[in-house]
Each structure stands twice: as structure tokens, then as C-alpha cells.
Amino acid sequence: MGKVIATCISTKRGVQKERVPQITLVKGYGIEGDAHAGDWHRQVSLLALEKIEDFRAKGAEVDFGAFGENIVMQGYDLRALPVGTRFRIRESLLELTQIGKECHTHCAIYHQVGDCIMPREGVFTKVLEGGTVQPGDEVEIIPPAPDRPFTAAWITLSDKGAAGKREDTSGPLIGEILTEAGYDVVEGLLIPDEPVFLKKDLIRLADQRQVNVIFTTGGTGFSPRDTTPEATTEVCDRMAPGIAEAIRAFSMTKTPRAMLSRAVSGIRGTTLIINLPGSPKAVRESLEFVLPSLSHGLEILTGRAADCARE
């Protein structure tokens, strides 16, 4: 059983959090009075006491809240827990949504000592059930449910779309189809045809959010700006060519131009990444073809099912 050591908030973004006697968690929102509360997945940040003590042992004098954490917790290696883990603190319930984060602008503690542990050791949660939390409260960990929905995200690659010159209909369509199929769609993004942007988002979604499957749409053709397959390949640990090949073969029954697709599919950690075509019509056809067989692969990839039986 873990324990809450300190509770901290900040009323303005970019300002160091300060210790408070207790915090009030609001369902679907975050901490009452905290600047980072809102309708998003990083409502409440957690940091392990043990990691703070290790940092202090190097000679740094830091108070609780210095790293931007809302709750200092003792007894758990938070970063080792999978996304989907839940924390029961009295009547409150938090769900782990992201591990670590990218540091865009270094915080005050980084400028003081040249390091900050929050980007690599902190975790983020959303509030499922509200209530009050204060130092001394016990924390119970609830592992992710084995039958929980698979999580998904979509990314549209389009220079014109990202510039606001064209409406993106393919990305939202992916989200709609996946939601209807029972997936928990956690993010949808519209970015330019820049491989550096795509690689960055694929890595974040796979490593920090641990999304089960990511679909991209666009950037798979012959144009010099079509670099989605190359960016996808660079971030994958292993390729899963059968999926892309099957989609291409199916699409050939619709149009011979499907042979011009350079789409790939691969795996990063426990995340499957699949390139889809750019048009809404092709997106719908591809998903309707691939989704019936996809769940079994995701069950194996995420450890929810054994390998296929051998004859």
C-alpha cells in the first residue's frame, strides 16, 4: 500500500507548485484551483518520493512541488506502472494516462541545478472519481482491467490541412469508425507532411501514452513530400508488412492505382502503427477490411492472449 506524502498546486501555469494541506479532485477536470486542470489527459501529476530523495542526495535542495508535481507518493515505482493503472485514494480514483513528458521550456529547478526529474520520472492521470486528498492518505493500486477497450490514436499528414487551407475529413473519420468499433480513441492530430513532426508524435503516443494502435492517413504516395512510410519505419522496432500488404491487395480490387501506395505497418514496443491512404473513401474501405482481424493481433501484442495454437 502506498501513501500520499504531499499535495501541491499552482494557480498559474509556469509557476512552481506550492504545498497545500489538501486538494480537491473534480471528476473529469482535475484539481480545484490548479492551473493545469481541464478537459484533457494530464489533469493530475504524480511523482514518487523515492525519486525526489535520490535527487536530493545529489546535493540539491528542493521542496515538494518544485518539479511541477501535484501529488508526492511513497511506495510505488510510478514510471514502471502501465498506462491504465488506477489509484484509489479514499473516495477518489485516478487513472494513469501518460508516463513522462517532453520538456518544452525548462522549469526553474532545471535552471537552478541543470536537471529536472519530472520529464522522465513523473506520471500523469485523469480524475475518474472526485474527492479530497491529503498527506497521510493511503493509496491502493488497481491494475488495468484485462478486458478494457484497446486504445487508439489517429494522425493526418497534410500540409494544406495543417495550414487551415483544407478541411481534414479522413482523420475524424478514422476516429468515428474506431469509436463505433469499440476502441477508446485518445488522440487525433493534424500535422504537416514533415517526418520530424510525425516521428515525434509517434514516439510520444507509443512510449508515453502507450496507445495500442496508431493509424496515420496521408503521405504514402509518390510526391516528394510523401514521407509517412519512411518516418514510420524509422520509429518502429519491428515491421508488420502483412497488414500493409493486405490493405494494398484489397484496395487493388477497388482501383489499380492502389499499387502506387507505399504504406507500411510496424510495431514500436507494444504499439502497432498502420499507414492508411489519404482519401476518406479509401480510409473507410481499408478500416472495414482490416479491423475484423486486428483485435487478435493486438491481444497478442499487448499480452492479453496467447500465440496462435500450433497444429
Secondary structure, DSSP 8 states (H G I E B T S, - for coil): -EEEEEEEE-SSTTS--EEES-EEEETTTEETT-TT-SSSS-SEEEEEHHHHHHHHTTT----TTTTS-SEEEES--GGGS-TT-EEEETTEEEEEEEE----SS--HHHHHHS--SHHHH-EEEEEEE-EEE-TT-EEEEE---TT---EEEEEEE-HHHHTTSS---HHHHHHHHHHHTT-EEEEEEEE-S-HHHHHHHHHIIIIIS--SEEEEES--SSSTT--HHHHHHHH-SEE-HHHHHHHHHHHHTT-GGGGG----EEEETTEEEEEE-SSHHHHHHHHHHHHHHHHHHHHHHTTSS------
